[in-house]
Amino acid sequence: MNLEGIRIRLSTLSGAEQVSDCILSLKEEEKMATIGLLWSWWNARNKANAGEQRRSTDEVTFSARMAMISIANVKGPRPVSGGRACSWDAPPEGIWKINIDGGFCEENKRGAWGFVVRDSEGKAAMAGAGCMEVVADALCAEAHACVEALKAIAEVGMQSILLETDSQLLVKALKSKEHDQALGGVLFREAKFLIFV
């Protein structure tokens, strides 16, 4: 499999739709390897932007291979978190599980957020994603994802929820007042308000 050739081909494309179409047109094995590599690379960048140790090329490549193997053997949702393959744990019956993630680009201070809401069988009931023209850091991007997910579920009346994130800093910020006065503190306070409404 020539991932370098695929990378070069993708780099010539001018937009997200063209990149998506190109990836989806690949053979199944190439498609999974490309998606695994892009996810692993994006995940490693976000972790480094959040202050965690920068990963080596070998670690990113290994993580991509593990993601590909994990995806190939999946019968239900199995996200990759923290660069290591892991299984998605279903919530108890009657509980909605919300997985959130945020992305941050240090160079231009732009970001992205996303969430997916699943039931106890792993079926997606709702999802959302968006871009942010200005964001302070990776933690604020994660907090923004949390707020957007909580607003969306509140609009449709979902009440019994389980919120899951791979950001330990966000968990700490939501469980304490330690970050309430920090940069982005308003997001943490808003998320806590939405959680306990």
N, C-alpha and C positions, 0 to 999 in steps of 0.2 A: 504494500500500500504506500502510495507516494503522497504523504501529507504535505510535504514542501510544495509539490506541484499544485495541490489544492489551495494552499495558503497564497501562492502567487496568483492563482486564478481569482481568488476572492479579493485580493488587494487591488485588482483592476476595476472592480465594480464600484458604482457610484452611490448606491443607497442600500438601506436595510432590506427593502423588498427584493432587490436583485440578489443580495447575499442570501436571503432566505430561500428564494427560488433555486439558486445554484446548489445550496446545501441539500435541499429536498430532492433535487434531481440526481444526486449521487447514488451509487450502489449502497445497499443497506449497511454493509460493514464500513465503508468510507464515511457515510453519513453519521453513523454512531461515533466513529473515531473523531470526526471533525467537531461534532457537538460536544463530545467529552473534552477535547482539547480547548475549545473556546470557553466552556464552563470553567475548567480548571484554571485557565489563564486569567479569566475575569475574577474568579474567586481569590486567587493569589494576589492580584492587584489590589482588590478591596481590603484584604487582610493587611497588606503592607501599608495602605493608606490610613488604616485604622491604628497603625503603630505596632502591629505584630511583626515578628521577624520575617524578612523577605525570603521567599522560597527560591531554591535553585532551579535551573532548567530541568534537571533530572527529577526533582520532586514534582514539578508541574506536570511533566510528561508521565511519570508514574501515576499521579492522581488521575490524569486523563485516561490512562489504560484501565485503571481500576473502575472508573466511572463507566467505561465502555463495557467491561465485563459485567458489572452490576446491572446495567441497563439491559444487556442481552439475556440475563437470567431472571428478569423481573416479571411478575404476574400482576402486581399492583404498583402504586406509586413508590418510588425509591429514590429520593433526592440525594445529592452529594452535598455534604456539609463539612466545612472546614478542610476541604481537600481530601477527605477520606470517604470511601464508600460506606454508606450506612443505610439502614432500613427506615422506612417511614412507619411510625407506630400509630396505629389507628386510635382515635379517641374512644371512650366508652359510648355505648349506644345513647342517642339523644343529645350528644355533645358535638358541636361544630369545631373542627380544628382549623386554625388559621396559620398558615406558614407565610412569613414576611421576609423580604430582603430589600436591601438598598445598595446602590452603587454610587461611587464618587470618583471623579477625575480631578486630581490635585492641580493639573496644569491649567485648566480653565474654570475650576470651581463649579462644574456642572454635575448633575447627578441624575439618578433614576431610582424608581421604587417599584415594587411589585408585591402582590399577595395572591394567595389562592385559598379558598375555603372548601374543605372537604367534609363529608359525613363519615360515619364509623365504618362504612364499606370502602372508603377511599374515593368515592365519586365526587368530582368537583361540582360545587353548587354555585360558585361565584369566583371571579378573579378580576384583578385590576392591575394596571401598570401605567406609569407615566414618567415624564422627564421633568427635571428641575433646572431652570436656567442658572440659578445661583444657589449654592448650598455650601455651608461652612466646612463640613468634614464628613467622613464616612459615618460617624455616629449620628449626625443629624439626618443623613439620608436614611439610615435604618429607622430612626424615630419618625420620619415623615411617612415611611411605608406603614409603620404601626398605626399612625393617626388615620391615614387614608383607609386602611382595612377596617379599623374600628368605626369610622364614620359610615362606611358602606354597609356593614352588618347592622348598625343601628337603624339605618334607613329602611331596611326590610324586616326589622324586628327580631333578628336572631339574638337570643339572650344567653343560652348555655354555650360558652365558648372555651376553647383552650388555645392560647396564643403561643406560637413557637417561632423562635429566631435563633440564628447562629451567632448573634452578637452578644457576648457576655457583658460588654459595657452597657448595652441597652437594657439588659435584664437588671443590672445593678442600678441603673438610672431610674428604672420603673419601680424598683423595690425600696428605694430610699429617697431622701431629699438631697442627697449629696451633689447631684448635678443640676438641681432646680435653678440655681443662679448662674450656671455656666452658659457658655455660648450654646444656643439651641435649647436652653432650659424651658422655654415656653412650650416647645414640642413635648418634652417629657411631662410637664404639668398637664397639658391637654390630653395626652394619652392616658395618664392616670385618671383624669376626670372621666374620660369616656369608658374606661374599664369599670369604674365603680358607680356609674350612673344606674 
